[in-house]
Amino acid sequence: MAKPWTTRRGSAPVAEDGPQVITATDVSFTYPGADTPALEGINLDLKRGEVIALVGENGAGKSTLARILTGLFLPTAGSVRWDGVDLADADPAAVLAKVALVPQDYTRWPLAARENITLGQPRSEGDIAVHAAAEAADADSVIAALPHGLDTSLARSWWGGHDLSGGQWQRVAVARAFHRDAPVLVMDEPTAALDARAEHRIYTRLRALAEGRATVFVTHRLANTRLADRIIVLDHGRIAETGTFDDLVSRGATSIFFEMLKLQEDR
Ligand SMILES: Nc1ncnc2c1ncn2[C@@H]1O[C@H](COP(=O)(O)OP(=O)(O)OP(=O)(O)O)[C@@H](O)[C@H]1O
């Protein structure tokens, strides 16, 4: 039964070593005031150690599903459970503490480069962890070029900081997620503003970073989905196809994924 839009949350704890599995059951989601649902009848499991790629046309529901699986939004029908605990009943702070998210609209904090990566949550390894995350996100060259390294303010230059390009900022945002020692990693088009070399570097490191985590990434560049264990193709808010890259390609012209891939390759 459809529930109204709700921000009501519970206080149930989330397992210390969880989530081992994230389960969406008959999930639908309608934005407040919208006539049509952004997601409808979504069923899926995401296990720790798995990497899922979400693909589909603009407006298909990819970002919405990424937010639903991590408890940022609660479904308006159906449920999302982490190890059996419905996120509607869970303590939202405990849930969010377990999520590292690179949203499409990441924030450019007017703080030093270090704080833009740690967000005030330094790891016990200190700057070693910051540099490791930066390297994995291909942001090490960005930091090396800053006049005062990690101490450089990334506020706008008219405030006395150092300006970064859109692609450089995006690498810092990815480093932020990699720095967070969270078991759920969600990246919504993490490389949209990146040049081909930086994008390639991030995706070649993603598999290692995803180890032991439940990872979801959204991408429009379908070649990136080769590294996923499973691809989920969304179409108008529904799951249209799922499978590995090879599975979907082998379906040929009957597959939406195959058709999208052909269009990209013919470009
Ligand atoms: N804040 C919002 N309020 C109302 N409707 C929204 C909102 N955000 C998204 N939608 C609608 O929900 C649907 C799914 O949007 P969503 O952003 O999840 O798609 P997407 O597949 O991530 O798209 P894109 O590839 O363009 O990023 C779309 O029809 C969109 O217009």
The ligand as an ORCA input file, in Angstrom:
! r2SCAN-3c Opt
* xyz 0 1
  N      13.535     16.547     -6.358
  C      12.685     16.067     -7.263
  N      11.386     16.443     -7.253
  C      10.500     15.952     -8.150
  N      10.818     15.051     -9.111
  C      12.097     14.657     -9.173
  C      13.099     15.130     -8.258
  N      14.281     14.535     -8.564
  C      14.030     13.726     -9.616
  N      12.730     13.788     -9.972
  C      12.077     13.030    -11.054
  O      12.198     11.644    -10.767
  C      12.522     10.916    -11.946
  C      13.818     10.131    -11.739
  O      14.881     11.073    -11.554
  P      16.369     10.604    -11.246
  O      17.150     11.839    -10.942
  O      16.359      9.517    -10.245
  O      16.794     10.001    -12.669
  P      18.242      9.618    -13.217
  O      18.068      8.312    -13.916
  O      19.255      9.674    -12.124
  O      18.486     10.768    -14.272
  P      19.840     11.455    -14.854
  O      20.467     10.452    -15.764
  O      19.288     12.619    -15.614
  O      20.696     11.856    -13.693
  C      12.563     11.933    -13.078
  O      11.318     11.922    -13.726
  C      12.780     13.250    -12.373
  O      12.205     14.307    -13.085
*
